[in-house]
Amino acid sequence: LLFAIFALYITLNGVVKFITYLNYKRDKVDRRFPVLCGAIFLIIYGLALFLGRYVDVNVMMIFIGVYGLFLGINYVIDGVFTVVPQQHKDSLKRRIRIPVPIFISAIIPKVMMDYINERLAVEPKEKFLDDRDHANVEIFIHVSPDGFGTIGHCDICIDNNVISYGNYDYDSIRLCESIGDGVIFVAPRESYIPFCIEVDKKTIFSYGVRLTAKQLESVKAEIRKIFENTYQWYPHSYKNKDDCNDYASKLYLRTKTKFYKFKKGRFKTYFVLGSNCVKLAETIMGKAGMDIIDLNGIISPGTYQNYLEKEYQRINGTIITKNIYNILTIK
C-alpha cells in the first residue's frame, strides 16, 4: 500500500509540473524547459514504480528514509537556533527548509482553526491578540470551515494595505476552479478583514514581522516590480452594482478594492498547485529571506503556516506577533 501511495504521489507531482509547464508556455515564461524535464522525469518514474519492474521496494524505502532523515535534521537545526541566540537579529537568513508532504500540510490550516475555536470557547479572547505596532509586515493565512477554503489562502499586508493573489475573475476559471487568469488586488486592511470574516466566515491567522529598513525597502521594491507588470481590471459590480454574485464584485462594493491582471510572466495564469497565492507571497517576502525552497514543487498555505508557526514559537524567531481574527475576536 505504501509503495502504491508513493508511486501515485510521484506521478501526480509530475502531472502538476506538466500543467505548470503548459501555463508557462502559453504565457511565454522564460526558462520553462527545466520544468518540462522535471515533469517528464517524475511521470516516467512514477509509472515505473507502479509497474514495479525498474525500482524495487528497498530502493523506495531508502528514498523515504533519506527524506525523513533530512526532515529530522531540519527540526534539529530549528532546535539549535532556539537555544542559541542569533548573532545578527537584523538579518533574516535564507536556508533550505524541508517541507512536510503536501497531503499533510494541506490540512494544517483547518486543524489549527478547529483547535483555536475550541480554545476560544473556554478562554479569554484577549489571549489571541498581540500588539502589532512593532510589526511592519503581516502575513495572513485564511481558512474557512468548508469547501476549498479549508486548504487556506495567503496574503501580505504592508502599510495597512492587503496584497492578495488568486483566480478572482470567475469568467476565466476552469478545471474545477483550479486554473484561471491571475488577479492581484490591493485592499484596505481595516475593511478587508471584517469582510472576510462576516461574508466568508473565515478565521485569519496574522503573523507579524519586523523588518529592518533595508529589508523593508527590498520588499517594497519587489512589490513595485510586480505591479509594473500589471494593468487594472474591474469586476462585474464596477459597471452594475446589482451584478455581484462573484467574490471580486462583493469585495469591490464593500471595500473599493483595486484589481489588476498580469501582462505576462508566471503569475499571468493562476494554478492552485503551481503559481498560487503562496508563490506570490514568497516572491515578495523572499527578499527578506522568508521563503521556503520548494523541494517538492508544491507549496500550500499550510506549508507556509507550518513555517510561520514554528518561527513564532521560537524565542528568537522572525515572527514577533500573532493575531487570530474570527467572528469572536474581531468584536
C-alpha positions as CSV (number, residue, x, y, z in Angstrom):
1,L,0.0,0.0,0.0
2,L,2.8,2.4,0.9
3,F,4.5,1.6,-2.4
4,A,1.3,2.4,-4.4
5,I,0.7,5.6,-2.5
6,F,4.3,6.8,-3.0
7,A,4.1,6.0,-6.7
8,L,0.9,7.9,-7.1
9,Y,2.3,10.9,-5.2
10,I,5.3,11.0,-7.5
11,T,3.1,10.7,-10.6
12,L,0.7,13.4,-9.5
13,N,3.7,15.7,-8.8
14,G,4.8,15.1,-12.4
15,V,1.3,15.9,-13.7
16,V,1.2,19.1,-11.7
17,K,4.6,20.2,-13.1
18,F,3.4,19.4,-16.6
19,I,0.3,21.6,-16.2
20,T,2.6,24.3,-14.8
21,Y,4.7,24.0,-17.9
22,L,1.7,24.3,-20.2
23,N,0.7,27.5,-18.4
24,Y,4.2,28.8,-18.7
25,K,4.4,28.0,-22.4
26,R,1.1,29.8,-23.1
27,D,2.2,32.8,-21.1
28,K,5.7,32.7,-22.7
29,V,7.5,32.5,-19.4
30,D,11.3,32.3,-19.7
31,R,13.4,29.2,-18.5
32,R,10.4,26.9,-18.6
33,F,12.3,23.9,-20.2
34,P,13.6,22.6,-16.8
35,V,10.0,22.4,-15.6
36,L,9.1,20.2,-18.6
37,C,12.2,18.0,-17.9
38,G,11.2,17.6,-14.3
39,A,7.6,16.8,-15.2
40,I,8.6,14.1,-17.7
41,F,11.1,12.5,-15.3
42,L,8.5,12.3,-12.4
43,I,5.8,10.9,-14.6
44,I,8.0,8.2,-16.0
45,Y,9.5,7.4,-12.6
46,G,6.1,7.2,-11.0
47,L,4.7,4.9,-13.7
48,A,7.8,2.8,-13.4
49,L,7.1,2.4,-9.7
50,F,3.5,1.3,-10.5
51,L,4.8,-1.3,-12.9
52,G,7.3,-2.5,-10.3
53,R,9.9,-3.6,-12.8
54,Y,12.6,-1.0,-12.5
55,V,12.6,0.1,-8.9
56,D,12.1,-2.4,-6.0
57,V,10.6,-1.7,-2.6
58,N,14.0,-1.4,-0.9
59,V,15.0,1.5,-3.2
60,M,11.8,3.2,-2.3
61,M,12.3,2.7,1.4
62,I,15.8,4.2,1.1
63,F,14.3,7.2,-0.7
64,I,11.7,7.7,2.0
65,G,14.2,7.2,4.7
66,V,16.6,9.8,3.3
67,Y,13.7,12.3,3.1
68,G,12.8,11.5,6.8
69,L,16.4,11.9,7.8
70,F,16.7,15.4,6.2
71,L,13.3,16.4,7.7
72,G,14.7,15.4,11.1
73,I,17.9,17.3,10.6
74,N,15.8,20.3,9.7
75,Y,14.0,20.1,13.0
76,V,17.3,19.7,14.9
77,I,18.6,22.8,13.3
78,D,15.5,24.7,14.3
79,G,16.0,23.5,17.8
80,V,19.6,24.7,17.8
81,F,18.5,28.1,16.7
82,T,16.0,28.2,19.5
83,V,18.6,27.8,22.3
84,V,21.5,29.6,20.6
85,P,20.9,33.4,20.2
86,Q,21.2,34.8,16.7
87,Q,24.2,36.9,16.2
88,H,22.6,39.1,13.6
89,K,19.0,39.6,14.5
90,D,18.6,42.3,11.8
91,S,19.3,39.7,9.1
92,L,16.8,37.0,8.1
93,K,18.9,34.2,6.7
94,R,17.7,32.2,3.7
95,R,18.2,28.4,4.0
96,I,16.7,25.2,2.8
97,R,13.7,24.2,4.8
98,I,12.4,20.7,4.2
99,P,8.6,20.8,3.9
100,V,6.3,18.1,5.2
101,P,4.4,16.2,2.5
102,I,1.7,18.2,0.7
103,F,-1.1,15.8,1.8
104,I,-0.2,16.6,5.4
105,S,0.5,20.4,5.0
106,A,-2.8,20.9,3.2
107,I,-4.9,20.1,6.3
108,I,-2.8,22.3,8.7
109,P,-4.9,25.5,8.4
110,K,-8.2,23.6,9.1
111,V,-6.7,21.7,12.0
112,M,-5.4,24.9,13.6
113,M,-8.7,26.7,13.0
114,D,-10.6,23.9,14.8
115,Y,-8.1,24.0,17.6
116,I,-8.4,27.7,18.1
117,N,-12.2,27.7,18.0
118,E,-12.2,25.1,20.8
119,R,-9.9,27.2,22.9
120,L,-11.9,30.4,22.2
121,A,-14.9,28.6,23.7
122,V,-13.3,28.5,27.1
123,E,-10.5,31.0,27.2
124,P,-10.5,34.9,27.2
125,K,-10.4,36.2,23.6
126,E,-7.6,38.7,24.6
127,K,-5.1,35.8,24.7
128,F,-5.3,35.6,20.9
129,L,-4.4,39.2,20.1
130,D,-0.9,40.6,20.2
131,D,0.3,44.2,19.9
132,R,1.1,44.7,16.2
133,D,2.5,48.2,16.5
134,H,6.1,46.9,16.3
135,A,5.5,44.7,13.2
136,N,5.7,46.4,9.9
137,V,4.7,43.5,7.7
138,E,1.9,41.0,8.3
139,I,1.4,37.6,6.6
140,F,-2.2,36.4,6.6
141,I,-3.3,32.8,6.4
142,H,-7.0,32.4,5.8
143,V,-9.1,29.3,6.4
144,S,-12.8,28.6,6.0
145,P,-14.8,25.9,7.7
146,D,-15.7,24.0,4.5
147,G,-15.0,23.7,0.8
148,F,-11.8,24.8,-0.9
149,G,-11.3,27.3,1.9
150,T,-10.2,24.5,4.3
151,I,-6.9,24.3,2.3
152,G,-6.2,28.0,3.1
153,H,-5.2,31.2,1.4
154,C,-2.2,33.6,1.9
155,D,-2.0,37.4,1.8
156,I,0.7,40.0,2.5
157,C,-0.2,43.2,4.4
158,I,2.1,46.2,4.3
159,D,1.4,49.9,5.1
160,N,-2.2,48.8,6.1
161,N,-2.8,47.6,2.5
162,V,-3.5,43.9,1.9
163,I,-2.0,42.4,-1.3
164,S,-3.7,39.2,-2.4
165,Y,-3.4,37.0,-5.5
166,G,-5.8,34.4,-6.9
167,N,-8.2,33.4,-9.6
168,Y,-10.8,36.2,-8.8
169,D,-12.0,36.5,-12.4
170,Y,-14.9,34.0,-12.4
171,D,-15.3,34.3,-16.1
172,S,-11.9,32.8,-16.7
173,I,-11.8,29.9,-14.2
174,R,-11.7,26.3,-15.4
175,L,-10.7,22.8,-14.3
176,C,-12.8,22.9,-11.1
177,E,-11.7,26.5,-10.2
178,S,-8.0,25.4,-10.0
179,I,-6.9,27.4,-13.0
180,G,-7.8,30.9,-14.2
181,D,-6.5,34.4,-15.0
182,G,-4.2,35.5,-12.3
183,V,-5.6,38.6,-10.5
184,I,-3.9,40.6,-7.8
185,F,-5.7,43.2,-5.7
186,V,-4.9,45.8,-3.1
187,A,-7.4,46.3,-0.3
188,P,-7.5,48.5,2.9
189,R,-6.8,46.3,5.9
190,E,-9.5,47.9,8.1
191,S,-12.3,46.9,5.8
192,Y,-10.8,43.8,4.3
193,I,-10.6,41.7,7.5
194,P,-14.2,42.3,8.6
195,F,-15.3,41.5,5.0
196,C,-13.5,38.1,5.1
197,I,-15.0,37.2,8.5
198,E,-18.5,38.4,8.0
199,V,-19.0,37.3,4.4
200,D,-16.9,34.2,4.1
201,K,-16.9,33.2,7.9
202,K,-13.1,32.9,7.8
203,T,-10.6,32.6,10.5
204,I,-7.4,34.7,9.7
205,F,-4.1,34.0,11.3
206,S,-1.9,37.1,11.1
207,Y,1.8,36.7,11.6
208,G,3.7,40.0,12.2
209,V,7.3,40.5,11.1
210,R,9.6,43.3,12.0
211,L,11.9,44.0,9.0
212,T,14.9,46.3,9.1
213,A,14.7,49.5,6.9
214,K,16.9,47.8,4.3
215,Q,14.7,44.6,4.2
216,L,11.5,46.7,4.1
217,E,12.8,48.7,1.1
218,S,13.7,45.4,-0.7
219,V,10.2,44.1,-0.1
220,K,8.6,47.3,-1.3
221,A,10.8,47.3,-4.4
222,E,9.7,43.8,-5.2
223,I,6.1,44.9,-4.9
224,R,6.6,47.8,-7.2
225,K,8.3,45.5,-9.7
226,I,5.3,43.1,-9.6
227,F,2.8,45.9,-10.2
228,E,4.8,47.2,-13.1
229,N,3.8,44.1,-14.9
230,T,0.0,44.6,-14.4
231,Y,-2.9,46.5,-15.8
232,Q,-6.1,47.5,-13.9
233,W,-9.1,45.1,-14.1
234,Y,-12.7,45.7,-13.0
235,P,-15.2,43.1,-11.6
236,H,-18.8,43.0,-12.7
237,S,-20.1,45.2,-9.9
238,Y,-17.9,48.1,-11.2
239,K,-20.4,48.7,-14.0
240,N,-23.5,47.1,-12.5
241,K,-23.9,47.2,-8.7
242,D,-26.6,44.5,-8.9
243,D,-24.3,42.0,-10.6
244,C,-22.4,41.0,-7.5
245,N,-22.6,37.2,-7.3
246,D,-18.8,36.6,-7.5
247,Y,-16.3,37.2,-4.8
248,A,-14.5,40.1,-6.6
249,S,-17.7,42.0,-7.1
250,K,-18.7,41.7,-3.5
251,L,-15.3,42.8,-2.3
252,Y,-15.3,45.8,-4.6
253,L,-18.7,47.0,-3.4
254,R,-17.7,46.6,0.2
255,T,-14.1,47.9,0.2
256,K,-13.5,49.7,-3.2
257,T,-10.6,47.3,-3.7
258,K,-8.3,47.8,-6.8
259,F,-7.8,44.8,-9.0
260,Y,-5.1,44.1,-11.5
261,K,-4.2,41.4,-14.1
262,F,-0.7,40.4,-15.3
263,K,0.5,41.3,-18.7
264,K,3.0,38.4,-18.8
265,G,5.1,36.1,-16.7
266,R,4.5,33.1,-14.4
267,F,1.7,34.8,-12.5
268,K,-0.4,35.6,-15.6
269,T,-2.2,32.3,-15.1
270,Y,-3.2,31.2,-11.7
271,F,-2.8,27.5,-10.8
272,V,-3.7,26.3,-7.4
273,L,-0.8,23.8,-7.3
274,G,1.7,26.0,-9.1
275,S,1.6,29.8,-9.4
276,N,-0.7,30.3,-6.4
277,C,-1.1,32.8,-3.5
278,V,1.8,31.4,-1.5
279,K,4.2,31.6,-4.5
280,L,3.4,35.4,-4.8
281,A,3.8,35.9,-1.0
282,E,7.2,34.1,-1.2
283,T,8.3,36.2,-4.2
284,I,7.7,39.3,-2.0
285,M,9.0,38.0,1.4
286,G,11.9,36.1,-0.2
287,K,13.6,39.5,-0.5
288,A,13.8,39.4,3.3
289,G,14.9,35.8,3.4
290,M,11.4,34.4,4.4
291,D,10.9,31.9,1.7
292,I,10.6,28.2,1.5
293,I,12.7,26.4,-1.1
294,D,10.1,24.2,-2.6
295,L,11.8,20.8,-2.9
296,N,8.6,19.1,-4.0
297,G,7.4,21.9,-6.3
298,I,4.1,22.4,-4.5
299,I,3.7,24.9,-1.6
300,S,0.3,25.1,0.1
301,P,-0.8,27.8,2.6
302,G,-0.4,25.0,5.2
303,T,3.3,24.6,4.3
304,Y,3.9,28.3,4.8
305,Q,1.8,28.4,8.0
306,N,3.8,25.5,9.4
307,Y,7.0,27.5,8.9
308,L,5.4,30.7,10.3
309,E,4.1,29.0,13.4
310,K,7.5,27.5,14.2
311,E,9.1,30.9,13.7
312,Y,6.6,32.4,16.1
313,Q,7.2,29.8,18.8
314,R,11.0,30.2,18.6
315,I,12.4,32.6,21.2
316,N,14.5,34.4,18.6
317,G,12.1,33.7,15.7
318,T,11.5,36.1,12.8
319,I,7.7,36.3,13.7
320,I,7.2,38.6,16.6
321,T,3.4,38.8,16.8
322,K,0.5,36.5,16.1
323,N,-3.2,37.6,15.9
324,I,-6.2,35.5,15.3
325,Y,-9.3,37.2,13.8
326,N,-12.7,35.5,13.5
327,I,-16.3,36.3,14.4
328,L,-15.4,36.2,18.1
329,T,-12.1,38.1,18.3
330,I,-13.0,40.8,15.7
331,K,-15.5,42.3,18.1
